[in-house]
Amino acid sequence: MGDNTALWVVGGFVAALVLIALGLLVAGLWVIYKYRLPLRGIAAMATSFVYLISPVDVAPEAVLGPLGLLDDAGVLTIVGFYVYHLIKARRLNMPMGKAAGIAFRDTARSMPPRKR
């Protein structure tokens, strides 16, 4: 018939991407359920998920290869810190507006001073 190796490679790659996307979706739903995440955290997680699976990218993987994954990792890191601070604020009964504002400022303050 013909060699279908390329078809199998592309199919395997697509299947791996679908499994990763489903894993991220399940992990996100678990965080939402367990920590009763507010709507702004859910929106941040959903937006980052859509960015990860969309073909439109700041640094496309097709052009830059593995370096194109850096913007995806950056988006995941930023949203992870944001959701972490929202969960931390909920546990401390802090107003959510204040938690959203200090999400990144507070990270630098909570680190111990460096020894010289």
C-alpha positions in Angstrom: 0.0 0.0 0.0 2.4 2.7 1.1 4.6 3.9 4.0 2.4 5.5 6.6 5.3 6.4 9.0 4.8 10.1 8.7 1.1 9.7 9.4 1.8 7.7 12.5 4.4 10.2 13.8 1.9 13.1 13.4 -0.9 11.1 14.9 1.3 10.2 17.9 2.3 13.8 18.3 -1.3 15.0 18.2 -2.3 12.3 20.7 0.5 13.4 23.1 -0.6 17.0 22.9 -4.2 16.0 23.6 -3.1 14.0 26.6 -1.1 16.9 28.0 -4.0 19.3 27.4 -6.4 16.9 29.2 -4.0 16.5 32.1 -3.8 20.3 32.5 -7.5 20.6 32.3 -8.0 17.9 35.0 -5.4 19.5 37.2 -7.1 22.9 36.8 -10.5 21.6 37.6 -9.1 19.9 40.7 -7.6 23.2 41.9 -10.8 25.0 41.2 -12.9 22.4 43.1 -10.5 21.9 46.1 -9.6 25.5 46.8 -12.9 27.1 45.7 -11.0 29.4 43.4 -12.7 32.8 42.6 -13.9 33.7 39.1 -10.8 35.7 38.2 -8.5 32.7 38.9 -10.7 30.5 36.8 -10.6 33.1 34.0 -6.8 33.3 34.2 -6.5 29.5 34.1 -9.0 29.2 31.2 -7.2 32.0 29.2 -3.8 30.4 29.7 -5.2 27.0 28.6 -6.7 28.6 25.4 -3.3 30.3 24.7 -1.5 27.0 25.1 -3.7 25.2 22.6 -4.2 28.0 20.1 -2.1 28.1 17.0 -1.5 31.9 17.4 1.6 32.3 19.4 4.0 35.1 20.4 7.0 32.9 19.7 5.8 30.1 17.3 7.3 26.7 17.8 7.3 26.1 14.0 9.8 28.9 13.5 11.9 28.8 16.7 11.7 25.1 17.6 12.0 24.3 21.3 12.7 28.0 22.1 9.1 28.7 21.1 7.9 26.9 24.2 9.4 29.5 26.4 6.5 31.9 26.1 4.1 29.0 26.9 6.1 28.2 30.0 6.1 31.9 31.0 2.3 32.1 30.7 1.9 29.0 32.8 4.4 30.3 35.4 2.7 33.7 35.7 -0.8 32.2 36.0 0.5 29.6 38.5 1.8 32.4 40.7 -1.4 34.4 40.4 -3.6 31.4 41.3 -1.3 30.5 44.2 -1.6 34.0 45.7 -5.4 33.9 45.2 -5.5 30.5 47.1 -3.2 31.9 49.8 -5.4 34.9 50.2 -8.5 32.8 50.5 -6.9 30.7 53.2 -5.9 33.9 55.1 -9.4 35.4 54.5 -7.8 38.4 52.7 -10.0 40.4 50.4 -9.6 39.1 46.8 -8.9 42.6 45.4 -5.9 43.0 47.7 -4.7 39.5 46.8 -4.8 40.2 43.1 -2.8 43.4 43.6 0.0 41.9 45.7 0.3 38.7 43.7 3.7 39.7 42.3 4.9 42.4 44.8 4.5 40.1 47.8 6.7 37.4 46.2 9.9 39.5 46.5 9.1 40.4 50.1 8.5 36.9 51.3 12.0 35.8 50.3 14.6 35.8 53.0 17.4 38.3 52.7 20.5 37.2 50.9 23.7 36.8 53.0 26.7 38.5 51.6 
